[in-house]
Amino acid sequence: MTARLTLGDVSEGDALPPLRYDVTATTIVLGALAARDWRPMHHDHDFAVNRNGTRDIFMNTPNQAAWFERYVTDWTGPTGRLGRMTFRMKGSVFPGDTMTLAGVVDATTVDDTGCGWVELRITLTVDGELKTECTARVAVPTSPDDNPWRRRGDQWKP
């Protein structure tokens, strides 16, 4: 059985393990296709470079969102349930980049329904340069027998 993260395992200031990923053109194109984003700057090198003036095709917004979601749920395990996420893109991610996602716990709380919450601050960098910053609120079990995915209706307040 896989170990599950509970709220008691988390403290304000904890650093999440970084996730490094070597981005390829395939990473970018498949992300755009999955989001049904047919805009050529995400799959056509000539268009991206000669029409948009960028150095290559680049990762779209839904693809970055999926990477942040993966990062959070890889850390929490299968019982982590994303409540909210916002992010601000400050630069592009291109093929050949190695992106690094890193996070820190800003706060832990338990709401009035007994649901445990972790507030995260996450960055996506390439070669130390900030490309995107993100905040996320994720529900985690408060005990080994708790599971945020069982919460419905008034018991779920993301």
DSSP file (Angstrom, degrees, kcal/mol; ACC not computed):
  #  RESIDUE AA STRUCTURE BP1 BP2  ACC     N-H-->O    O-->H-N    N-H-->O    O-->H-N    TCO  KAPPA ALPHA  PHI   PSI    X-CA   Y-CA   Z-CA
    1    1 A M              0   0    0      0, 0.0     2,-0.2     0, 0.0     3,-0.0   0.000 360.0 360.0 360.0 138.1    0.0    0.0    0.0
    2    2 A T        -     0   0    0      1,-0.1     2,-0.1     0, 0.0     0, 0.0  -0.543 360.0-109.4 -76.3 137.2    1.3    3.5   -0.9
    3    3 A A        -     0   0    0     -2,-0.2     2,-0.4     1,-0.0    -1,-0.1  -0.431  34.5-143.4 -64.2 139.5    1.9    5.9    2.0
    4    4 A R        -     0   0    0     -2,-0.1     2,-0.3    73,-0.1    73,-0.1  -0.897   9.2-123.8-111.5 137.0   -0.7    8.6    2.1
    5    5 A L        -     0   0    0     71,-1.1     2,-0.3    -2,-0.4    74,-0.1  -0.587  30.7-171.9 -73.5 132.3    0.0   12.2    3.0
    6    6 A T    >   -     0   0    0     -2,-0.3     3,-2.0   134,-0.1     4,-0.3  -0.833  39.3-104.2-120.2 166.0   -2.1   13.5    5.9
    7    7 A L  G >  S+     0   0    0    134,-3.0     3,-1.6    -2,-0.3   135,-0.1   0.832 119.2  62.3 -57.7 -33.9   -2.5   17.0    7.3
    8    8 A G  G 3  S+     0   0    0      1,-0.3    -1,-0.3   133,-0.2   134,-0.1   0.673  96.3  60.2 -66.0 -16.8   -0.4   16.1   10.3
    9    9 A D  G <  S+     0   0    0     -3,-2.0     2,-0.4     2,-0.0    -1,-0.3   0.513  97.4  75.2 -84.3  -5.9    2.6   15.3    7.9
   10   10 A V    <   +     0   0    0     -3,-1.6     2,-0.3    -4,-0.3    98,-0.0  -0.880  54.8 179.0-119.3 138.2    2.6   18.9    6.7
   11   11 A S    >   -     0   0    0     -2,-0.4     3,-2.2    96,-0.0    94,-0.2  -0.969  41.1 -90.4-133.5 151.4    3.9   22.2    8.3
   12   12 A E  T 3  S+     0   0    0     -2,-0.3    94,-0.2     1,-0.3     3,-0.1  -0.343 114.6  27.7 -55.6 135.1    4.0   25.8    7.2
   13   13 A G  T 3  S+     0   0    0     92,-3.0    -1,-0.3     1,-0.3    93,-0.1   0.243  83.8 143.5  93.8 -12.5    7.4   26.4    5.5
   14   14 A D    <   -     0   0    0     -3,-2.2    91,-2.6    90,-0.1     2,-0.4  -0.345  45.4-135.3 -60.0 138.4    7.8   22.8    4.3
   15   15 A A  E     -A  104   0A   0     89,-0.2    89,-0.2    -3,-0.1    -1,-0.1  -0.825  11.4-135.8 -95.1 134.6    9.4   22.6    0.8
   16   16 A L  E     -A  103   0A   0     87,-2.5    87,-0.5    -2,-0.4    56,-0.0  -0.606  35.2 -95.7 -81.0 148.8    8.0   20.2   -1.7
   17   17 A P  E     -     0   0A   0      0, 0.0    -1,-0.1     0, 0.0    58,-0.0  -0.428  47.7-110.1 -63.8 138.8   10.5   18.1   -3.6
   18   18 A P  E     -     0   0A   0      0, 0.0     2,-0.5     0, 0.0    84,-0.2  -0.322  21.7-145.7 -69.3 152.8   11.2   19.7   -7.0
   19   19 A L  E     -A  101   0A   0     82,-2.5    82,-2.9     2,-0.0     2,-0.4  -0.986  14.8-168.6-118.0 120.2   10.1   18.2  -10.2
   20   20 A R  E     +A  100   0A   0     -2,-0.5     2,-0.4    80,-0.2    80,-0.2  -0.901   7.3 178.4-109.5 138.6   12.4   18.6  -13.2
   21   21 A Y  E     -A   99   0A   0     78,-2.5    78,-2.4    -2,-0.4     2,-0.8  -0.984  28.2-134.0-144.8 129.5   11.3   17.8  -16.7
   22   22 A D  E     -A   98   0A   0     -2,-0.4     2,-0.3    76,-0.2    76,-0.2  -0.736  30.9-141.4 -82.5 111.8   13.1   18.1  -20.0
   23   23 A V        -     0   0    0     74,-3.0    73,-2.9    -2,-0.8     2,-0.3  -0.554  22.4-177.2 -79.5 133.7   10.6   19.7  -22.4
   24   24 A T     >  -     0   0    0     -2,-0.3     4,-1.6    71,-0.2     5,-0.1  -0.755  44.0-103.4-119.5 170.4   10.4   18.5  -26.0
   25   25 A A  H  > S+     0   0    0     -2,-0.3     4,-3.0     1,-0.2     5,-0.2   0.881 124.4  56.9 -59.5 -36.9    8.4   19.6  -28.9
   26   26 A T  H  > S+     0   0    0      1,-0.2     4,-2.8     2,-0.2     5,-0.3   0.904 101.8  54.8 -61.9 -41.8    6.2   16.6  -28.3
   27   27 A T  H  > S+     0   0    0      1,-0.2     4,-1.5     2,-0.2    -1,-0.2   0.921 114.2  41.3 -54.7 -45.5    5.5   17.7  -24.7
   28   28 A I  H  X S+     0   0    0     -4,-1.6     4,-2.1     2,-0.2    32,-0.3   0.921 116.3  46.5 -72.6 -45.8    4.2   21.0  -26.1
   29   29 A V  H  X S+     0   0    0     -4,-3.0     4,-2.7     1,-0.2     5,-0.2   0.925 112.8  49.0 -66.2 -44.8    2.3   19.7  -29.1
   30   30 A L  H  X S+     0   0    0     -4,-2.8     4,-2.6    -5,-0.2    -1,-0.2   0.884 110.7  51.7 -64.3 -36.9    0.6   16.9  -27.1
   31   31 A G  H  X S+     0   0    0     -4,-1.5     4,-1.3    -5,-0.3    -1,-0.2   0.912 111.5  46.6 -63.5 -42.1   -0.4   19.4  -24.4
   32   32 A A  H  <>S+     0   0    0     -4,-2.1     5,-3.0    10,-0.2     4,-0.3   0.912 113.1  49.2 -66.5 -42.1   -1.9   21.7  -27.0
   33   33 A L  H ><5S+     0   0    0     -4,-2.7     3,-1.5     1,-0.2    -2,-0.2   0.914 107.6  54.1 -63.5 -42.4   -3.7   18.8  -28.7
   34   34 A A  H 3<5S+     0   0    0     -4,-2.6    -1,-0.2     1,-0.3    -2,-0.2   0.835 112.7  44.2 -60.8 -32.1   -5.1   17.6  -25.4
   35   35 A A  T 3<5S-     0   0    0     -4,-1.3    -1,-0.3    -5,-0.2    -2,-0.2   0.409 112.3-121.5 -90.6   0.9   -6.6   21.1  -24.8
   36   36 A R  T < 5 +     0   0    0     -3,-1.5     2,-1.0    -4,-0.3    -3,-0.2   0.866  58.5 154.9  57.1  38.2   -7.8   21.3  -28.4
   37   37 A D      < +     0   0    0     -5,-3.0    -1,-0.2    -6,-0.1    -2,-0.1  -0.828  17.0 174.8 -97.7  99.4   -5.7   24.4  -28.8
   38   38 A W        +     0   0    0     -2,-1.0    -1,-0.1    -3,-0.1     5,-0.1   0.373  29.3 133.5 -90.0   5.6   -5.1   24.5  -32.5
   39   39 A R    >   -     0   0    0      1,-0.2     3,-1.8    -7,-0.1     5,-0.1  -0.368  60.0-131.5 -60.7 131.6   -3.3   27.9  -32.5
   40   40 A P  G >> S+     0   0    0      0, 0.0     4,-3.2     0, 0.0     3,-1.7   0.683  96.9  74.5 -65.5 -19.7   -0.2   27.4  -34.6
   41   41 A M  G 34 S+     0   0    0      1,-0.3    17,-1.5     2,-0.2    -2,-0.1   0.644  96.3  53.5 -68.4  -9.3    2.3   28.9  -32.1
   42   42 A H  G <4 S+     0   0    0     -3,-1.8    -1,-0.3    15,-0.2   -10,-0.2   0.386 128.6  11.6-103.7   2.5    2.0   25.7  -30.1
   43   43 A H  T <4 S+     0   0    0     -3,-1.7     2,-0.7     1,-0.2    -2,-0.2   0.471 108.4  77.4-149.7 -13.1    2.8   23.3  -33.0
   44   44 A D     X  -     0   0    0     -4,-3.2     4,-2.7     1,-0.2     5,-0.2  -0.879  51.2-169.3-113.9 103.9    4.2   25.2  -36.0
   45   45 A H  H  > S+     0   0    0     -2,-0.7     4,-2.6     1,-0.2     5,-0.3   0.912  87.8  51.3 -56.7 -47.5    7.8   26.2  -35.6
   46   46 A D  H  >>S+     0   0    0      1,-0.2     4,-2.8     2,-0.2     5,-0.6   0.920 112.5  45.8 -59.9 -45.3    7.9   28.4  -38.7
   47   47 A F  I  >>S+     0   0    0      3,-0.2     4,-1.8     1,-0.2     5,-1.8   0.937 113.5  49.5 -61.9 -47.4    4.7   30.3  -37.6
   48   48 A A  I  <5S+     0   0    0     -4,-2.7     6,-2.4    -8,-0.4     5,-0.3   0.909 121.4  33.8 -60.0 -43.1    6.0   30.7  -34.0
   49   49 A V  I  X5S+     0   0    0     -4,-2.6     4,-0.6     4,-0.2    -2,-0.2   0.955 128.3  31.7 -79.8 -52.5    9.4   32.0  -35.1
   50   50 A N  I  <5S+     0   0    0     -4,-2.8    -3,-0.2    -5,-0.3    -2,-0.2   0.770 131.0  29.5 -84.8 -26.4    8.6   34.0  -38.2
   51   51 A R  I  <<S+     0   0    0     -4,-1.8    -3,-0.2    -5,-0.6    -1,-0.1   0.818 131.8  31.0 -99.8 -40.1    5.1   35.3  -37.5
   52   52 A N  T  4<S-     0   0    0     -5,-1.8    -3,-0.2    -4,-0.1    -4,-0.1   0.671  95.9-130.9 -94.3 -18.5    5.1   35.6  -33.7
   53   53 A G     <  +     0   0    0     -4,-0.6    -4,-0.2    -6,-0.3     2,-0.2   0.721  59.6 134.8  76.5  20.2    8.8   36.4  -33.3
   54   54 A T        -     0   0    0     -6,-2.4    -1,-0.2     1,-0.1    -2,-0.1  -0.518  67.6-114.2 -94.5 170.0    9.4   33.8  -30.6
   55   55 A R  S    S-     0   0    0     -2,-0.2     2,-0.3     1,-0.1    -6,-0.1   0.710  85.8 -31.6 -78.4 -17.5   12.4   31.4  -30.5
   56   56 A D  S    S-     0   0    0     -8,-0.2    -1,-0.1   -15,-0.1   -12,-0.1  -0.951  89.9 -47.8-174.1-177.6   10.2   28.3  -31.0
   57   57 A I        -     0   0    0     -2,-0.3     2,-0.3   -14,-0.1   -15,-0.2  -0.344  62.9-151.7 -62.3 157.6    6.8   26.8  -30.3
   58   58 A F        -     0   0    0    -17,-1.5    36,-0.2    36,-0.2     2,-0.1  -0.956  18.3 -89.6-141.5 158.5    5.8   27.3  -26.7
   59   59 A M        -     0   0    0     34,-2.4    34,-0.3    -2,-0.3     2,-0.1  -0.365  42.7-134.5 -67.3 135.0    3.7   25.6  -24.0
   60   60 A N     >  -     0   0    0    -32,-0.3     4,-1.9   -18,-0.1     5,-0.2  -0.335  24.4-100.4 -87.5 173.4    0.1   26.8  -23.7
   61   61 A T  H  > S+     0   0    0      1,-0.2     4,-2.5     2,-0.2     5,-0.2   0.920 118.2  49.3 -62.4 -50.4   -1.8   27.7  -20.6
   62   62 A P  H  > S+     0   0    0      0, 0.0     4,-2.3     0, 0.0    -1,-0.2   0.857 109.2  54.8 -61.4 -32.2   -3.8   24.5  -20.1
   63   63 A N  H  > S+     0   0    0      2,-0.2     4,-1.9     1,-0.2    -2,-0.2   0.929 109.5  46.4 -64.8 -44.4   -0.6   22.5  -20.5
   64   64 A Q  H  X S+     0   0    0     -4,-1.9     4,-2.3     1,-0.2    -1,-0.2   0.917 110.0  54.3 -63.5 -41.0    1.1   24.5  -17.7
   65   65 A A  H  X S+     0   0    0     -4,-2.5     4,-2.6     1,-0.2    -1,-0.2   0.916 107.2  51.2 -57.3 -42.9   -2.1   24.1  -15.6
   66   66 A A  H  X S+     0   0    0     -4,-2.3     4,-2.5     1,-0.2    -1,-0.2   0.878 108.0  51.8 -63.7 -37.8   -1.8   20.3  -16.0
   67   67 A W  H  X S+     0   0    0     -4,-1.9     4,-2.5     2,-0.2    -1,-0.2   0.902 110.4  48.3 -65.6 -40.4    1.8   20.3  -15.0
   68   68 A F  H  X S+     0   0    0     -4,-2.3     4,-2.4     2,-0.2    -2,-0.2   0.924 112.1  49.3 -64.2 -43.4    0.9   22.3  -11.8
   69   69 A E  H  X S+     0   0    0     -4,-2.6     4,-2.6     1,-0.2     5,-0.2   0.921 111.7  48.8 -61.7 -43.3   -1.9   19.8  -11.0
   70   70 A R  H  X S+     0   0    0     -4,-2.5     4,-2.8     1,-0.2     5,-0.3   0.933 109.9  52.3 -60.4 -45.4    0.4   16.9  -11.6
   71   71 A Y  H  X S+     0   0    0     -4,-2.5     4,-1.4     1,-0.2    -2,-0.2   0.924 112.5  44.5 -58.0 -46.4    3.0   18.4   -9.3
   72   72 A V  H  X S+     0   0    0     -4,-2.4     4,-2.3     1,-0.2    -1,-0.2   0.941 116.9  43.7 -65.3 -48.1    0.5   18.9   -6.5
   73   73 A T  H  X S+     0   0    0     -4,-2.6     4,-2.0     1,-0.2     7,-0.2   0.773 107.5  58.7 -75.8 -24.4   -1.1   15.5   -6.7
   74   74 A D  H  < S+     0   0    0     -4,-2.8    -1,-0.2    -5,-0.2    -2,-0.2   0.892 112.1  43.8 -62.8 -37.4    2.2   13.7   -7.1
   75   75 A W  H  < S+     0   0    0     -4,-1.4    -2,-0.2    -5,-0.3    -1,-0.2   0.919 119.2  39.7 -73.4 -44.8    3.1   15.2   -3.7
   76   76 A T  H  < S-     0   0    0     -4,-2.3   -71,-1.1     1,-0.2     3,-0.4   0.797 101.4-139.2 -76.7 -27.7   -0.3   14.6   -2.0
   77   77 A G    ><  -     0   0    0     -4,-2.0     3,-1.8    -5,-0.2    -1,-0.2  -0.397  49.5 -41.0  86.5-175.9   -0.9   11.1   -3.4
   78   78 A P  T 3  S+     0   0    0      0, 0.0    -1,-0.2     0, 0.0   -74,-0.1   0.645 133.9  56.9 -67.0 -16.3   -4.2    9.8   -4.6
   79   79 A T  T 3  S+     0   0    0     -3,-0.4     2,-0.3    -6,-0.1    70,-0.2   0.476  78.9 106.7 -95.9  -0.1   -6.3   11.3   -1.8
   80   80 A G    <   -     0   0    0     -3,-1.8     2,-0.5    -7,-0.2    60,-0.2  -0.630  53.9-164.3 -73.8 133.7   -5.2   14.9   -2.4
   81   81 A R  E     -B  139   0A   0     58,-2.4    58,-3.0    -2,-0.3     2,-0.2  -0.960  16.6-130.6-127.4 114.6   -8.0   16.9   -4.0
   82   82 A L  E     +B  138   0A   0     -2,-0.5    56,-0.2    56,-0.2     3,-0.1  -0.422  26.8 175.6 -64.6 127.4   -7.3   20.2   -5.7
   83   83 A G  E     -     0   0A   0     54,-3.1     2,-0.3     1,-0.4    55,-0.2   0.849  63.7  -7.1 -97.6 -48.9   -9.7   22.9   -4.5
   84   84 A R  E     -B  137   0A   0     53,-1.7    53,-2.7     2,-0.0    -1,-0.4  -0.989  56.2-178.7-148.7 152.5   -8.4   26.0   -6.2
   85   85 A M  E     +B  136   0A   0     -2,-0.3     2,-0.3    51,-0.2    51,-0.2  -0.954   2.2 176.2-153.3 134.7   -5.4   27.0   -8.3
   86   86 A T  E     +B  135   0A   0     49,-2.4    49,-2.7    -2,-0.3     2,-0.3  -0.988   8.6 177.5-133.7 147.9   -4.4   30.3   -9.9
   87   87 A F  E     -B  134   0A   0     -2,-0.3     2,-0.5    47,-0.2    47,-0.2  -0.995  20.6-147.3-149.6 157.6   -1.2   31.1  -11.8
   88   88 A R  E     -B  133   0A   0     45,-2.7    45,-2.0    -2,-0.3     2,-0.4  -0.984  16.7-143.5-127.6 119.6    0.4   33.9  -13.6
   89   89 A M  E     +B  132   0A   0     -2,-0.5    43,-0.3    43,-0.2     3,-0.1  -0.692  23.7 169.8 -84.4 130.7    2.6   33.2  -16.6
   90   90 A K        +     0   0    0     41,-4.2     2,-0.3    -2,-0.4    42,-0.2   0.483  65.4   6.7-117.2 -10.2    5.6   35.6  -16.9
   91   91 A G  S    S-     0   0    0     40,-1.6    -1,-0.3    38,-0.0     2,-0.2  -0.969  79.4 -92.0-163.8 170.0    7.6   33.9  -19.6
   92   92 A S        -     0   0    0     -2,-0.3     2,-0.5    -3,-0.1   -32,-0.1  -0.585  20.5-140.5 -96.4 154.3    7.4   31.1  -22.2
   93   93 A V        -     0   0    0    -34,-0.3   -34,-2.4    -2,-0.2     3,-0.0  -0.971  28.3-173.7-113.4 124.9    8.5   27.4  -21.9
   94   94 A F    >   -     0   0    0     -2,-0.5     3,-1.9   -36,-0.2   -71,-0.2  -0.709  34.8 -81.7-116.7 161.6   10.1   26.1  -25.1
   95   95 A P  T 3  S+     0   0    0      0, 0.0   -71,-0.2     0, 0.0     3,-0.1  -0.390 117.9  35.1 -57.3 141.6   11.4   22.8  -26.4
   96   96 A G  T 3  S+     0   0    0    -73,-2.9     2,-0.2     1,-0.4   -72,-0.1   0.188  92.1 119.4  93.9 -16.1   14.9   22.2  -25.1
   97   97 A D    <   -     0   0    0     -3,-1.9   -74,-3.0   -74,-0.1     2,-0.7  -0.510  58.6-142.7 -76.4 149.1   14.1   23.8  -21.7
   98   98 A T  E     -A   22   0A   0    -76,-0.2    29,-0.7    -2,-0.2     2,-0.3  -0.953  22.6-156.9-107.0 109.9   14.3   21.9  -18.5
   99   99 A M  E     -AC  21 126A   0    -78,-2.4   -78,-2.5    -2,-0.7     2,-0.5  -0.657   4.8-159.6 -89.0 144.7   11.5   23.2  -16.4
  100  100 A T  E     -AC  20 125A   0     25,-2.7    25,-2.5    -2,-0.3     2,-0.5  -0.987   2.3-161.8-125.0 122.8   11.6   22.9  -12.6
  101  101 A L  E     +AC  19 124A   0    -82,-2.9   -82,-2.5    -2,-0.5     2,-0.3  -0.892  17.7 171.3-100.3 132.9    8.5   23.0  -10.5
  102  102 A A  E     - C   0 123A   0     21,-2.1    21,-2.9    -2,-0.5     2,-0.3  -0.993   6.9-172.6-141.1 145.7    9.2   23.8   -6.8
  103  103 A G  E     -AC  16 122A   0    -87,-0.5   -87,-2.5    -2,-0.3     2,-0.3  -0.923  13.1-159.1-140.6 163.6    6.7   24.5   -4.0
  104  104 A V  E     -AC  15 121A   0     17,-2.1    17,-2.4    -2,-0.3     2,-0.6  -0.993  29.2-114.0-141.0 145.3    6.4   25.6   -0.4
  105  105 A V  E     - C   0 120A   0    -91,-2.6   -92,-3.0    -2,-0.3    15,-0.2  -0.702  28.1-179.8 -80.9 121.0    3.6   25.2    2.1
  106  106 A D  E     -     0   0A   0     13,-3.0     2,-0.3    -2,-0.6    14,-0.2   0.812  63.9 -16.6 -88.0 -34.9    2.2   28.6    3.0
  107  107 A A  E     - C   0 119A   0     12,-1.2    12,-2.8   -96,-0.1     2,-0.4  -0.989  48.5-146.1-164.7 157.6   -0.4   27.4    5.5
  108  108 A T  E     + C   0 118A   0     -2,-0.3     2,-0.3    10,-0.2    10,-0.2  -0.995  28.7 162.6-129.3 139.6   -2.4   24.5    6.8
  109  109 A T  E     - C   0 117A   0      8,-2.3     8,-3.3    -2,-0.4     2,-0.4  -0.947  32.8-137.2-146.9 166.0   -6.0   24.7    8.1
  110  110 A V  E     - C   0 116A   0     -2,-0.3     6,-0.2     6,-0.2    -2,-0.0  -0.998  27.9-141.9-125.6 126.0   -9.0   22.7    8.9
  111  111 A D    >   -     0   0    0      4,-2.5     3,-1.9    -2,-0.4     6,-0.0  -0.155  34.6 -89.2 -81.4-179.0  -12.4   24.2    7.8
  112  112 A D  T 3  S+     0   0    0      1,-0.3    -1,-0.1     2,-0.1    43,-0.0   0.602 126.7  56.2 -69.7 -10.2  -15.7   24.1    9.7
  113  113 A T  T 3  S-     0   0    0      2,-0.1    -1,-0.3    42,-0.1    42,-0.0   0.466 120.9-105.9 -94.8  -3.3  -16.6   20.8    8.0
  114  114 A G  S <  S+     0   0    0     -3,-1.9     2,-0.4     1,-0.3    28,-0.1   0.531  71.1 146.2  91.3   7.2  -13.4   19.1    9.2
  115  115 A C        -     0   0    0     40,-0.1    -4,-2.5    26,-0.1     2,-0.4  -0.642  45.0-132.6 -81.0 131.3  -11.7   19.2    5.8
  116  116 A G  E     -CD 110 140A   0     24,-0.7    24,-1.8    -2,-0.4     2,-0.4  -0.680  24.6-167.1 -86.0 135.5   -7.9   19.6    5.9
  117  117 A W  E     -CD 109 139A   0     -8,-3.3    -8,-2.3    -2,-0.4     2,-0.4  -0.951  13.6-163.7-127.3 142.9   -6.4   22.2    3.6
  118  118 A V  E     -CD 108 138A   0     20,-2.4    20,-2.5    -2,-0.4     2,-0.5  -0.995  11.5-151.1-123.4 127.1   -2.9   23.0    2.5
  119  119 A E  E     -CD 107 137A   0    -12,-2.8   -13,-3.0    -2,-0.4   -12,-1.2  -0.864  20.9-167.3 -97.1 127.3   -2.1   26.3    0.8
  120  120 A L  E     -CD 105 136A   0     16,-3.2    16,-2.0    -2,-0.5     2,-0.5  -0.881  21.2-156.3-119.6 146.8    0.9   26.1   -1.6
  121  121 A R  E     -CD 104 135A   0    -17,-2.4   -17,-2.1    -2,-0.3     2,-0.4  -0.994  26.5-177.5-117.0 121.9    3.1   28.6   -3.4
  122  122 A I  E     -CD 103 134A   0     12,-3.1    12,-3.0    -2,-0.5     2,-0.4  -0.931  11.9-162.9-127.1 142.8    4.6   27.0   -6.5
  123  123 A T  E     -CD 102 133A   0    -21,-2.9   -21,-2.1    -2,-0.4     2,-0.5  -0.944  10.1-154.4-123.2 148.3    7.1   28.3   -9.1
  124  124 A L  E     +CD 101 132A   0      8,-2.8     7,-3.0    -2,-0.4     8,-1.8  -0.988  28.3 174.1-116.0 118.3    7.9   27.0  -12.6
  125  125 A T  E     -CD 100 130A   0    -25,-2.5   -25,-2.7    -2,-0.5     2,-0.4  -0.866  25.8-155.7-123.4 157.6   11.5   28.1  -13.5
  126  126 A V  E >  S-CD  99 129A   0      3,-2.1     3,-2.2    -2,-0.3   -27,-0.2  -0.984  86.6 -16.3-130.0 120.2   13.8   27.4  -16.4
  127  127 A D  T 3  S-     0   0    0    -29,-0.7     3,-0.1    -2,-0.4   -28,-0.1   0.868 129.8 -53.5  51.5  40.6   17.5   27.8  -15.7
  128  128 A G  T 3  S+     0   0    0      1,-0.2     2,-0.5   -28,-0.0    -1,-0.3   0.377 111.0 124.0  80.1  -4.7   16.6   29.8  -12.5
  129  129 A E  E <   - D   0 126A   0     -3,-2.2    -3,-2.1     1,-0.0     2,-0.3  -0.794  66.2-120.3 -93.7 126.4   14.4   32.2  -14.4
  130  130 A L  E     + D   0 125A   0     -2,-0.5    -5,-0.2    -5,-0.2     3,-0.1  -0.469  38.9 165.6 -65.7 123.9   10.8   32.5  -13.1
  131  131 A K  E     +     0   0A   0     -7,-3.0   -41,-4.2     1,-0.4   -40,-1.6   0.734  66.7   5.6-106.4 -37.7    8.4   31.6  -15.9
  132  132 A T  E     -BD  89 124A   0     -8,-1.8    -8,-2.8   -43,-0.3    -1,-0.4  -0.992  58.2-156.3-150.2 139.7    5.1   31.0  -14.0
  133  133 A E  E     -BD  88 123A   0    -45,-2.0   -45,-2.7    -2,-0.3     2,-0.3  -0.939  19.3-175.6-117.4 145.4    4.1   31.5  -10.4
  134  134 A C  E     -BD  87 122A   0    -12,-3.0   -12,-3.1    -2,-0.4     2,-0.4  -0.971  19.2-159.1-140.5 146.2    1.1   29.6   -8.9
  135  135 A T  E     -BD  86 121A   0    -49,-2.7   -49,-2.4    -2,-0.3     2,-0.4  -0.984  19.7-176.8-122.0 143.2   -0.9   29.3   -5.7
  136  136 A A  E     -BD  85 120A   0    -16,-2.0   -16,-3.2    -2,-0.4     2,-0.5  -0.989  20.7-155.2-140.0 147.6   -2.9   26.2   -4.9
  137  137 A R  E     -BD  84 119A   0    -53,-2.7   -54,-3.1    -2,-0.4   -53,-1.7  -0.989  23.9-179.5-121.0 118.5   -5.3   25.1   -2.2
  138  138 A V  E     -BD  82 118A   0    -20,-2.5   -20,-2.4    -2,-0.5     2,-0.4  -0.968  23.4-133.8-127.5 134.9   -5.5   21.3   -1.9
  139  139 A A  E     +BD  81 117A   0    -58,-3.0   -58,-2.4    -2,-0.4   -22,-0.2  -0.696  27.5 179.8 -84.3 134.8   -7.5   19.2    0.5
  140  140 A V  E     - D   0 116A   0    -24,-1.8   -24,-0.7    -2,-0.4  -134,-0.1  -0.942  37.5 -86.1-130.5 155.3   -5.6   16.4    2.2
  141  141 A P        -     0   0    0      0, 0.0  -134,-3.0     0, 0.0  -133,-0.2  -0.279  23.3-151.7 -60.2 143.6   -6.9   13.8    4.7
  142  142 A T  S    S+     0   0    0   -136,-0.2  -134,-0.2     1,-0.2  -136,-0.1   0.622  83.1  10.6 -87.9 -15.4   -6.8   14.9    8.3
  143  143 A S  S >  S-     0   0    0   -136,-0.1     3,-1.8  -135,-0.0    -1,-0.2  -0.951  90.3 -93.9-152.8 166.1   -6.4   11.2    9.4
  144  144 A P  T 3  S+     0   0    0      0, 0.0  -139,-0.0     0, 0.0    -1,-0.0   0.761 124.5  48.5 -59.2 -24.5   -5.6    7.9    7.7
  145  145 A D  T 3  S+     0   0    0      2,-0.0     2,-0.2    -4,-0.0     0, 0.0   0.440  93.5  95.5 -96.2   1.4   -9.3    7.1    7.4
  146  146 A D    <   -     0   0    0     -3,-1.8     3,-0.1     3,-0.0   -67,-0.0  -0.607  48.2-177.4 -88.4 150.3  -10.3   10.5    5.9
  147  147 A N    >   -     0   0    0     -2,-0.2     3,-2.3    -7,-0.1     4,-0.3  -0.835  20.4-155.3-149.5 109.6  -10.6   11.0    2.2
  148  148 A P  G >  S+     0   0    0      0, 0.0     3,-1.4     0, 0.0   -68,-0.1   0.743  92.8  70.1 -56.6 -23.1  -11.4   14.5    0.7
  149  149 A W  G 3  S+     0   0    0      1,-0.3   -69,-0.0   -70,-0.2   -70,-0.0   0.678  90.3  61.3 -69.7 -15.8  -12.8   12.8   -2.4
  150  150 A R  G <  S+     0   0    0     -3,-2.3     2,-0.3     5,-0.0    -1,-0.3   0.590  81.5 106.0 -82.5 -10.8  -15.7   11.5   -0.3
  151  151 A R    <   +     0   0    0     -3,-1.4     2,-0.3    -4,-0.3     5,-0.1  -0.522  45.5 168.4 -77.2 133.9  -16.8   15.1    0.5
  152  152 A R    >   -     0   0    0     -2,-0.3     3,-2.4     5,-0.0     4,-0.2  -0.917  45.3 -12.2-137.1 161.8  -20.0   16.3   -1.3
  153  153 A G  G >  S+     0   0    0     -2,-0.3     3,-1.8     1,-0.3    -2,-0.0  -0.157 131.9   4.4  54.0-128.1  -22.3   19.2   -1.1
  154  154 A D  G 3  S+     0   0    0      1,-0.3    -1,-0.3     3,-0.1    -3,-0.0   0.622 126.8  65.9 -66.4 -13.9  -22.0   21.3    2.1
  155  155 A Q  G <  S+     0   0    0     -3,-2.4     2,-0.6     1,-0.1    -1,-0.3   0.546  92.5  68.3 -85.2  -6.9  -19.0   19.1    3.1
  156  156 A W    <   +     0   0    0     -3,-1.8    -1,-0.1    -4,-0.2    -3,-0.0  -0.929  53.3 159.7-118.6 108.8  -16.9   20.4    0.2
  157  157 A K              0   0    0     -2,-0.6   -44,-0.1     1,-0.1   -74,-0.1  -0.653 360.0 360.0-129.2  74.4  -15.9   24.1    0.4
  158  158 A P              0   0    0      0, 0.0    -1,-0.1     0, 0.0   -75,-0.1   0.515 360.0 360.0 -67.2 360.0  -12.9   24.7   -1.9
